[in-house]
Each structure stands twice: as structure tokens, then as C-alpha cells.
Amino acid sequence: MPRVLHIEDDEGSRALVRRVLSAAGWEVVDAVTGLSGIRQAMAANPDVILVDIQLPDMDGYEVTLKLRGELRGREVPIVAITGAGDRDMSLAVGCDGHIRKPIDVNRFADKLASFLSGRHERRAFGAENLLLAQGQKLAAKLQEKIEELEQTNRRLVESEKVRAEFYRNLSHELSTPLTPAIGYLNMLRSGDMGFLSPMQLRAIESVERSFQRMRAVIENILDMTALATGQMTFIARHYDFNQIAREAVDLCGHRFDERDIEMETVVPDAPFKAYGDSDKLKRAMVQLLENAVKFCPSGGKVHVASRRSGGQLTFLVYDSGQGIPEQELEAIFKTFYQVDGSPTREHGGAGLGLALARKIVERFGGDVWAESPPQGESGRFSWARTLVALRVPEIMAGETPPGQRR
């Protein structure tokens, strides 16, 4: 059974050709655009290709030129079928025949079969000039597309600048009143403004925790904006990777206690000496730990470890949370991305933590990744559903980490 690929955007024309050719024993494969037709030609291995000249994305002449290049070495007849195209141009660009619409339904299948048998319509004299004209048309179209892309790119760059400025201003406006509010809360909690009952103290502590969460989100937005606009400065100095890991764990310890999460920390006492911006690296580690707190259930378990191997320093956080769908493992590092993005999602956050961690670590020349379930060490961490980890090059004194200024 011969197979024909019919590239045609008009549904009625496709239906008519399919009905006529199917009755004659042909298999018909449809494509509605030039680009999809080119892909189908490579995948469906057709015996004959019918191409309309007036297509929505590329005209039939462009499609034929592209097909002749893609099908080089394969003698596949290409026949233009059109109500408005030029026969001489169709043949000049590589078509073997030109059929006018509306088709003659009684003779159409036999006429198409003749091309399958080797028929070629003769090209008009001066086909080279027609090809030159088509080439000039393509060059003009390409220039137009390039100009459109340049304009679009300029708009995107400007839009990104406006967005970054908006986030910076918003963060500033939110953080300005937050500072005195937290200060007064501390004064209330410490008794500087009078005696508070135990119930009042608990209420104050609850409000303070909410303010701290808000401040953390605001700081993340400020950091993301600074990274996006190139305004975040990295200051390199000697540091101990393990000491920074322990400090990050200490900063998050109360969060694990609040959620009744068992945390095991395996960080060697021996220093992992390195050189870089330790404060920024600590921020990235804290984001990984905060992610574990967020997704690990109450009564769950987290294992934190640091390692040195092959010139790399690695910080690993295993948790017994719900795990991450395989298709989401890379997406979770996108800015503002949430695995559950619904307004009623179970877990809070703005979707900035892991994105911020990755952008910071990339400035170190390192990377951040996730595994769910964790690969390797399955026996020791059989309880773990997720591993989120970062690694940076073990850069020694005298070297400058990639992307950092001294």
C-alpha cells in the first residue's frame, strides 16, 4: 500500500484527498503546517509527498526546498497541489509535478500514481532565475524574522529590568516597616514594656515567627533581584566548608525542633579548607535545609552530611518527606516554581529558596541537584525519599572562584 504525506492546512481539502486516495488503496498521512510536514516526511517515510503552496507558517516553495535537502539521496516525488501557486516556481524549487485545485476526483489517484512510477514534469526555461528570485524572497523573510527576534529580545530585556526593579522596590517597602515591628516585638517579649502573661507571651512568639518567615521571603526576593541584576557582590576569603555547614545547621536547628523532625548531622571535625564567599555559600546551605523542613512531615527524619572527593566539596541533605515526581526534579530549581502551585497547597513559600541556592552555587562554579529517591547508598538511607545537595570546587588559597571578585 503506497503512503502519501499530504501537507495541507485546509480541513476540507485534506478530507477530500483522504477520501479519494483511501478508496484507491493509498495510506494517507496528514500534516497541517510546513514544519510539521517536514517532521512527518522524516518520520513517516512516505512514497509521495503532496504539498500545498499556501501554508500558514512556510509556503510550499520553502517546504519543498527544505525537503529536497532533508531527503537528499531518497527519490521521493514531491507534487505541488494548489489553487494559487505558480507551476514554473513549483518545478524550479524541486517539485516533480503541479496539480491545480480543485482536483479531478476521477483521475487524481491515477495521476498521483504516475509520479510514483517516475513521472517528472519538465521545468520551464529560466528556472535558475526563478530559484534566484525565491532565494532573494527567503533572504528578505529571514531578515524580517531576525529583526522581529531582535525587537522581541529588547522587549524581554526591558521587561526583565522592570520586573527586577519592581521586586527590589516591593521588598524594600515591605522590609522597612518590618524592622521596627520586630524590634517592638522583641521588647515586648523581653519584658522591657511591662509584664506579659504566659498566654500573651505565646501570642507574641507566634507573631514573631510569622514576621521572621516574612523577612526570610523578603530577603530571598532581594537576593534574587541582586543576582538577576548583577548587583550581588561575592567576596572571597579563606573558610572551612565544614564549619560553614555546621553554622547553617545551627541556624535551622530550631525549625527542626518545632516540627519534631529528627536530624542527624555527619560533618567531619577536620576542616575542608577552601576559598570563596562563605556567607553566600551558607545562605545556599540554609535554603537546602529549609526545603527539607518544609517537606519533611512532623516526626520525620533528616540526614545532613558533608564530603570531599575528587576536588569537590559536597553538602547533602536527605529527608523522609513525600518525595519529588521525576518530571519535577529539574523544575523545582526554577524561580517561583512550586510542585503544588495551587492556592490551597499544603506547603508554604514563594518558590525562591532552591532557585536562589542554585544561582549562588553556580557563581562558585558548582551546582545544586535533587534525587528522588536518592541514588546509591540505598541501604543506609532506605528511609530517605529525597536528596537535595550542592557541591563546589575545592578552591585553595590564591585561586579565585569562578564568577567571584576579590
C-alpha positions in Angstrom: 0.0 0.0 0.0 1.7 3.3 -1.1 1.9 6.0 1.5 1.3 9.7 0.7 2.1 12.6 3.0 -0.4 15.4 2.4 0.7 18.8 3.8 -2.4 21.0 3.7 -3.9 23.4 6.3 -7.4 23.4 4.8 -9.5 20.7 6.6 -11.9 20.3 3.6 -9.1 19.7 1.1 -7.4 17.2 3.4 -10.7 15.3 3.8 -11.3 15.1 0.1 -7.9 13.9 -0.8 -8.0 11.3 2.0 -11.4 10.0 0.8 -10.3 9.7 -2.9 -6.9 8.1 -2.1 -8.1 5.8 0.6 -10.7 4.4 -1.9 -7.9 3.7 -4.3 -5.9 1.8 -1.7 -3.5 4.5 -0.5 -2.4 5.2 3.0 -2.7 8.9 3.8 -0.7 10.8 6.4 -1.7 14.4 7.1 0.2 17.5 8.2 -1.3 20.9 8.7 1.8 23.1 8.7 5.1 23.2 6.8 7.2 22.5 9.8 5.0 19.5 10.9 5.1 18.3 7.3 8.9 18.3 7.3 8.9 16.4 10.5 6.4 13.9 9.2 8.4 13.4 6.0 11.4 12.3 8.1 9.3 10.1 10.4 6.6 8.6 8.2 8.8 7.6 5.3 6.2 8.5 2.6 6.3 7.2 -1.0 4.9 10.5 -2.4 4.5 14.0 -0.8 1.7 16.4 -1.7 2.3 19.9 -0.6 0.0 22.9 -0.7 1.7 26.2 -1.6 -0.3 28.5 0.7 0.6 27.2 4.2 0.3 29.2 7.4 4.0 29.1 8.5 6.1 28.4 5.5 4.9 28.5 1.9 5.1 25.3 -0.2 8.1 26.5 -2.1 10.1 26.8 1.1 8.9 23.5 2.3 9.9 21.8 -0.9 13.4 23.3 -0.8 13.8 22.1 2.8 12.5 18.7 1.9 14.9 18.3 -1.0 17.8 19.0 1.4 16.5 16.7 4.1 15.6 13.8 1.7 18.8 14.0 -0.3 19.6 10.6 -1.6 15.9 9.4 -1.4 13.9 9.6 -4.6 10.6 10.8 -3.1 8.3 12.5 -5.6 7.0 15.9 -4.4 3.9 17.2 -6.0 2.5 20.7 -5.5 -1.3 20.8 -5.1 -2.6 24.3 -5.1 -5.2 26.8 -6.4 -2.9 29.8 -6.4 0.7 28.7 -6.8 3.0 29.1 -9.8 3.7 25.9 -11.8 7.2 27.1 -13.0 8.2 28.1 -9.5 7.0 24.8 -8.1 9.1 22.8 -10.6 12.1 25.2 -10.1 12.3 24.6 -6.4 12.2 20.8 -6.8 8.6 19.6 -7.2 8.1 16.8 -9.7 4.6 18.0 -10.7 2.0 20.6 -10.2 -1.7 19.8 -9.7 -4.3 22.5 -9.8 -7.2 22.7 -7.3 -10.0 21.6 -7.4 -8.7 18.1 -8.1 -10.3 15.8 -10.7 -11.5 13.1 -8.3 -11.9 10.5 -11.1 -8.3 10.8 -12.3 -6.5 12.1 -9.2 -5.3 8.7 -7.8 -4.0 7.6 -11.3 -2.2 10.9 -11.8 -0.5 10.6 -8.4 0.5 7.0 -9.2 2.2 8.2 -12.4 4.6 10.3 -10.2 5.3 7.2 -8.1 6.2 5.4 -11.4 8.8 8.0 -12.2 7.0 10.8 -14.0 8.6 14.3 -13.8 7.0 17.4 -15.4 9.5 19.4 -17.4 10.8 22.6 -15.9 10.4 25.8 -17.8 13.4 27.6 -19.4 15.0 30.0 -17.0 14.3 28.0 -13.8 17.6 29.4 -12.4 16.2 32.9 -12.4 13.1 31.6 -10.6 15.3 30.0 -7.9 17.3 33.2 -7.6 14.1 35.1 -7.0 12.9 32.6 -4.4 16.3 32.8 -2.7 16.0 36.6 -2.5 12.5 36.2 -1.1 13.8 33.8 1.5 16.6 36.2 2.4 14.2 39.1 2.9 11.9 36.9 5.0 14.9 35.8 7.1 15.9 39.4 7.7 12.4 40.3 8.7 12.3 37.4 11.2 15.7 38.4 12.6 14.5 42.0 13.1 11.4 40.7 14.9 13.5 38.5 17.1 15.8 41.4 18.0 12.8 43.6 18.9 11.3 40.8 21.0 14.6 40.3 22.7 14.9 44.0 23.5 11.4 44.0 24.9 12.2 40.9 27.1 15.4 42.6 28.4 13.5 45.7 29.3 10.7 43.7 30.8 13.2 41.8 33.0 14.7 45.1 34.2 11.3 46.5 35.1 10.4 43.2 36.9 13.7 43.2 38.9 13.2 46.9 39.8 9.6 46.1 40.9 10.7 43.3 43.2 13.5 45.4 44.6 11.1 48.3 45.4 8.5 45.9 46.8 11.0 44.2 49.0 12.2 47.5 50.3 8.7 48.8 51.1 7.9 45.5 52.9 11.1 45.3 54.9 11.1 48.9 56.0 8.1 48.7 58.4 9.1 45.1 59.3 12.3 46.2 61.1 10.7 48.3 63.8 7.8 45.8 64.2 10.2 43.0 65.0 12.1 45.4 67.3 9.0 46.2 69.3 8.1 42.5 69.5 11.5 41.7 71.0 11.0 44.5 73.6 7.5 43.1 74.5 8.9 39.5 74.7 11.8 40.6 76.9 9.5 42.5 79.3 11.0 45.9 78.6 7.5 47.3 78.0 5.8 45.7 81.0 4.8 42.3 82.3 3.1 39.8 79.9 1.1 36.8 80.9 2.2 33.3 79.6 -0.7 33.4 77.1 0.4 36.9 75.8 4.0 35.7 75.5 2.9 32.7 73.4 0.9 35.1 71.2 3.9 37.4 70.8 6.2 34.4 69.9 3.7 33.3 67.3 3.6 36.7 65.7 7.3 36.9 65.8 7.7 33.6 64.0 5.4 34.9 61.3 7.4 38.1 60.9 10.6 36.0 60.7 9.1 33.9 57.9 8.1 37.1 56.1 11.6 38.6 56.5 13.1 35.4 55.1 10.9 35.6 52.0 11.8 39.3 51.5 15.5 38.6 51.9 15.2 35.9 49.3 13.5 38.3 46.9 16.2 40.9 47.4 18.9 38.3 46.8 17.3 37.0 43.7 16.9 40.6 42.4 20.5 41.3 43.2 21.7 38.2 41.4 19.5 38.9 38.3 20.7 42.5 38.0 24.4 41.7 38.7 24.4 43.8 41.9 25.3 41.0 44.3 28.9 41.1 45.3 30.8 38.0 46.1 33.8 38.5 48.5 36.3 35.7 48.5 38.3 34.7 51.7 39.6 31.6 53.4 36.9 29.5 55.0 36.3 26.0 56.4 33.5 24.3 54.4 32.6 22.0 57.4 32.4 25.0 59.8 30.0 26.8 57.4 27.9 23.6 57.2 27.7 23.4 61.0 26.7 27.1 61.2 23.9 26.5 58.6 22.6 23.6 60.6 22.7 25.6 63.8 20.7 28.4 62.1 18.0 26.0 61.2 18.0 23.8 64.3 15.0 25.4 65.9 13.0 24.8 62.8 13.6 21.1 63.0 12.7 21.1 66.7 9.5 23.0 66.0 8.4 20.3 63.6 9.7 17.4 65.8 12.0 16.3 63.0 14.9 14.0 63.9 18.1 15.5 62.4 21.3 13.5 62.1 24.4 15.5 61.2 27.6 13.9 60.0 30.1 16.7 59.3 33.8 15.8 59.9 35.7 17.8 62.6 38.7 18.0 60.3 38.4 21.2 58.2 37.7 21.2 54.5 39.8 24.3 53.6 38.5 26.4 50.8 38.5 29.9 49.4 35.4 31.9 48.5 32.4 33.8 49.8 31.4 31.7 52.8 28.4 33.9 53.7 26.8 33.3 50.4 27.5 29.6 50.5 25.9 29.4 53.9 22.8 31.1 52.5 22.6 28.3 49.9 23.0 25.6 52.5 20.3 27.1 54.7 17.9 27.0 51.7 18.5 23.3 51.3 17.8 22.7 54.9 14.7 24.9 54.9 13.5 22.9 51.9 13.9 19.7 54.0 12.0 21.3 56.9 9.2 22.3 54.6 8.6 19.0 53.0 9.5 16.6 55.8 6.5 15.6 57.9 6.3 16.1 61.7 8.1 13.2 63.3 10.2 12.6 60.1 13.9 12.3 59.7 16.7 14.3 58.0 20.3 13.4 57.5 22.9 16.1 56.8 26.4 15.4 55.6 29.5 17.0 54.0 32.1 15.2 51.9 35.3 15.9 50.0 36.0 13.9 46.8 37.7 14.4 43.5 38.4 18.1 44.1 34.7 18.7 45.1 33.2 19.7 48.4 29.6 18.4 48.8 26.8 19.3 51.2 24.0 16.7 51.2 20.5 16.8 52.8 18.4 13.6 52.9 14.8 13.8 54.1 11.9 11.3 54.6 9.3 13.7 53.1 6.9 13.0 50.3 9.5 12.8 47.5 9.6 14.7 44.2 8.0 13.4 40.9 10.7 12.6 38.4 9.4 15.1 35.9 9.7 17.9 38.6 13.4 17.2 39.6 14.8 20.0 37.5 11.8 22.3 37.6 12.0 22.8 41.3 15.0 25.0 40.8 13.1 27.5 38.7 12.3 30.9 40.2 8.8 31.0 41.8 8.2 27.4 40.9 6.1 25.2 43.2 5.5 21.5 42.7 2.0 22.1 44.0 1.2 25.6 42.7 -2.5 25.7 43.8 -3.7 28.4 46.1 -4.6 25.7 48.7 -1.2 24.0 48.6 -0.1 22.2 51.7 3.4 23.8 51.9 4.1 27.5 52.0 6.9 29.5 50.5 7.3 31.6 47.4 9.3 29.1 45.4 12.6 31.0 45.7 14.8 29.0 48.1 16.2 26.3 45.8 16.3 28.7 42.8 18.4 31.1 44.9 20.7 28.3 46.2 21.4 27.2 42.6 22.1 30.7 41.4 24.5 31.3 44.3 26.3 28.0 43.9 26.6 28.4 40.1 28.6 31.6 40.9 31.1 29.4 42.7 31.4 27.2 39.6 29.4 24.5 41.3 25.9 23.0 41.0 22.8 22.0 43.0 20.7 19.0 42.2 18.0 16.7 43.6 17.4 13.0 43.5 14.1 11.2 44.4 14.6 8.6 45.6 18.3 9.1 46.3 20.7 7.2 44.1 23.3 5.0 45.8 23.7 4.3 49.5 20.2 2.8 49.3 20.9 0.5 52.2 21.9 3.2 54.7 19.3 5.7 53.6 16.5 3.4 52.6 14.1 5.6 54.6 15.0 8.7 52.5 12.6 9.9 49.8 14.7 12.9 48.6 18.2 14.1 48.4 19.0 17.7 47.7 22.7 18.6 47.5 25.2 21.2 46.4 28.8 20.9 45.5 31.5 23.5 44.8 35.1 23.1 43.6 37.7 22.7 46.3 39.4 26.0 45.6 42.5 26.6 47.6 44.1 29.9 48.7 45.4 32.0 45.9 42.7 30.9 43.5 39.7 32.9 42.6 36.4 31.0 42.4 34.5 31.3 39.1 32.3 34.4 38.9 33.6 35.9 42.2 35.5 39.2 42.7 38.3 39.5 45.2 
